[in-house]
Amino acid sequence: MHIQAAIVNEKGGNITIENVQLQPPKSNEVLIKLVGTGICHTDIGVQLQHTPTPLPIALGHEGAGIIEQLGPNVTDFEVGDHVVISFSYCAKCKNCLEGHPASCDHFGEHNFGGHLLDGTSRLTKENEEIATLFGQSSFATYAVAHVNNVVKVDKDLDLSLLGPLGCGIQTGAGTVLNKLKPEIGDSIVIFGCGGVGLSGIMGAAITGAKTIIAVDIVPSRLELAKELGATHVINGKEQDAKEEIIRITGGGADYVLEATGVPALILQAIRSLRARGTMASVGVGPDVTLNILEELIMYNRTLMGVVEGDSIPKLFIPQLIEYYKQGRFPFDKLINKYKFEEINEAIADMKSGKTVKPVVIFE
C-alpha cells in the first residue's frame, strides 16, 4: 500500500515526508493506522547518526493508532483495537524470559538494525529498501509491527496522547518505579526536565518520596516540574546544583535520575549523591567519557544504565494509564500537538525548550 513516512536519507540530513510503499503484515504482525506519534531525542540521535542505523530510514518509535489488518497467527488482537507501539524484543533470550525485555540480548539489532523481528523491512521507495526504526517506524500514516511491540489500550482514552507512553514517558517513569524504587521519606533528584525527566518526577510523586528535586535551565520546565510533583527546583544556570542538592537534602540525595547525557552534568549528578546513593543514567550523548571511578568507589555509590525504564510494556503502559485515570500521572500536561507536516517545527520547538513533548498527529 502507498503511505507517507518521515525519512532521513543521509547523516544529519533533513527529515522529509515522502511517499513510500508498505508491505502487508506477515506472521505475528499487525497493520496499524497511526493517530499520533511522540517525538523523542532518539529520533534526533538517529537523524544525526549519534546512534548508527542503516540509511535511508523512516523515523518514529513511540506511536499510537488503530489496528486495521492482522497477519497470520495473530490471536491477541482484533481489527479495531486501539494500541500503543513500543520497542522491539525477541521474547526468547534469557533476559526477555526473566521479564526484562528492555535488556533483550538483541535489543540493538531489533531496534536500530533497520528491520522487523524477522530480519526484513516492509518499506520501499522506487524499489529501494527503507530501514525501519524500533521495528515500527511510526512517523508514518501506517506502520507494520510485530505483536511484541504492540500494547492494547482502552478505547475511551484520547489515542492521540498515548504514543509517548511507548518510549520517553515509559523510560522516565519506569526508571524511577522499576529500578530506583525510592521509598517514603527518600530524596531523589532529576537532572533534565524534558519529557523523560518530568515523567520521572511524576513517577517519584507516586512513590511518596519526601524530597523530589528538579534541575534544569529552562524556567518553564521548572514551573511544570513543580506542578507535577517536584518539592524543589534548581536552575542550573543560576545556582550550583550540587551544593543546593546537598543543602536541601542535608548531605546528598538517596537517588538521582540523570536524563541529559551531558558529561559535566553526569559528573555533577554523581557528586550530588550521598554515600551509598544510587544514580540511574538514561541520557546518551555523542561523547560521554568520564573518569568517575573515584567518585563511585570512595563513597560506595552505585551507577546504573537503564533502557526503556526496564519495563515490560504490555504490563507497565496499562499501569501508567491507570495512574493517569486516577489523576496521579498527568502526562497529558507534557504534550503539545503538531500536524504531520509540522514535524521539523515540532523538533525545533523541543530542542529550544518551547515544548516538552511534541506529538505529531495524523489527520
Secondary structure by P-SEA (a helix, b strand, c coil): ccccccccccccccccbbbbbbbcccccbbbbbcccccccaaaaaaaaccccccccbbbbccbbbbbcccccccccccccbbbbbbbbbccccccccccccccccccccccccccccccccccccccbbbbbcccccccccbbbbccccbbbbbcccccccccccccaaaaaaaaaaccccccccbbbbbccccaaaaaaaaaaaaacccbbbbbcccaaaaaaaaaacccccccccccaaaaaaaaaacccccbbbbccccaaaaaaaaaaccccbbbbbcccccbbbbcccccccccbbbbbbbcccccccccaaaaaaaaaaaccccccccbbbbcccaaaaaaaaaaaccccbbbbbcc
